[in-house]
Amino acid sequence: MATMVACGARQRAELSTRRSHSDAAVHNRAMAPLAPPPDSSALGRFLTLADTAEVLNISASQAYALVRSGELPAIKIGGSGPGAGGHWRVERDVLEVYIAGKYEENRRRNLWNQAEFADIPELFAERDR
């Protein structure tokens, strides 16, 4: 709820929760110039889910869903007991194979779609004229 605070001859609205200017950089980081991509050798053999998400340009929860479904192979470090947390790691080479597989899957789907619709004369009637 906003309250009015007197400031000399002027009055200004003051928020009930104070704003911190230190977090302004966090909210404006999309406007900052992009940093160069990290050197892949600097990341090491294993990537965290956050690193994996950054490489794939998806959210960390989407990366977690890929791992949990088994679509993206990963290993869990620590937290072996029931209810105990652990840390998922994706091997960099496995991630590269996953990406290459997705490109191949997309290429084959496009070829299939082209072949499937190639026999429909209505789609290519303009080309024959």
C-alpha positions in Angstrom: 0.0 0.0 0.0 1.4 3.4 -0.9 1.6 6.2 1.8 2.2 9.9 1.2 5.5 11.3 2.5 6.0 15.0 2.8 9.2 16.3 1.1 9.4 20.0 1.6 6.8 21.7 -0.5 6.2 18.4 -2.5 4.7 15.2 -1.5 5.6 11.8 -3.1 4.1 8.4 -2.8 6.3 5.9 -0.9 5.9 2.1 -1.4 5.4 -0.1 1.6 8.3 -2.2 0.4 11.4 -0.3 -0.2 13.1 -0.6 -3.6 16.7 -1.4 -3.7 18.7 0.0 -6.5 21.3 -2.7 -6.2 19.0 -5.2 -7.9 18.4 -2.9 -10.9 21.2 -4.6 -12.8 19.5 -7.9 -12.5 16.3 -6.6 -14.0 18.1 -4.8 -16.8 20.6 -7.5 -17.7 18.8 -8.2 -21.0 19.7 -4.7 -22.1 23.4 -5.1 -21.3 25.8 -6.1 -24.1 26.1 -9.8 -24.6 29.2 -11.4 -23.2 31.2 -13.6 -25.6 30.3 -17.3 -25.4 32.3 -19.2 -22.8 35.2 -21.3 -24.0 33.9 -24.9 -24.1 37.1 -26.3 -22.6 36.7 -24.0 -19.6 33.4 -25.6 -18.7 35.0 -29.0 -18.0 33.7 -32.5 -18.8 30.4 -32.2 -17.1 27.8 -29.4 -17.2 25.3 -28.5 -14.6 21.6 -28.3 -15.6 22.0 -24.5 -15.6 24.9 -24.7 -18.1 23.0 -27.2 -20.2 20.0 -25.0 -20.3 22.2 -22.0 -21.3 23.7 -24.1 -24.2 20.3 -25.2 -25.4 18.7 -21.7 -24.8 16.0 -23.2 -22.6 15.0 -22.8 -18.9 16.6 -24.9 -16.2 13.3 -26.5 -15.5 13.0 -27.6 -19.2 16.5 -29.0 -19.0 15.5 -30.9 -15.8 12.4 -32.3 -17.6 14.6 -33.6 -20.5 16.9 -35.3 -18.0 14.0 -36.7 -15.9 12.2 -38.1 -19.0 15.4 -39.8 -20.1 15.5 -37.9 -23.4 18.8 -36.3 -22.3 21.2 -38.7 -20.6 22.7 -37.4 -17.3 24.1 -38.6 -14.1 23.1 -37.7 -10.6 25.8 -36.9 -8.1 25.1 -37.2 -4.3 21.8 -37.5 -2.6 21.3 -41.2 -2.8 18.8 -41.5 0.0 15.0 -41.1 -0.4 14.1 -37.5 -0.4 17.7 -36.5 -0.5 18.7 -33.9 -3.1 21.4 -34.5 -5.7 23.1 -32.7 -8.5 22.5 -33.6 -12.1 25.4 -33.5 -14.5 25.3 -33.8 -18.3 28.5 -34.8 -20.1 29.5 -32.2 -22.7 30.1 -34.9 -25.4 26.6 -36.4 -24.6 25.0 -33.0 -25.0 26.8 -32.5 -28.4 25.5 -35.9 -29.6 22.0 -35.0 -28.3 22.1 -31.7 -30.3 23.4 -33.5 -33.5 20.6 -36.1 -33.1 18.0 -33.3 -32.9 19.3 -31.8 -36.1 19.1 -35.2 -37.8 15.6 -35.8 -36.5 14.5 -32.5 -37.8 16.2 -33.1 -41.2 14.4 -36.5 -41.6 11.1 -35.0 -40.6 11.4 -32.3 -43.2 12.3 -34.9 -45.9 9.3 -37.0 -44.8 7.0 -34.0 -45.1 8.4 -33.1 -48.5 7.9 -36.6 -49.8 4.5 -37.0 -48.2 3.1 -33.8 -49.9 5.0 -34.2 -53.2 2.3 -36.5 -54.7 -0.6 -34.0 -54.1 -1.1 -32.2 -57.4 -3.2 -29.3 -55.9 -0.1 -28.2 -53.9 2.1 -27.9 -57.0 -0.4 -26.8 -59.6 1.1 -23.3 -59.8 4.5 -24.7 -60.6 3.3 -26.7 -63.6 1.7 -23.8 -65.4 
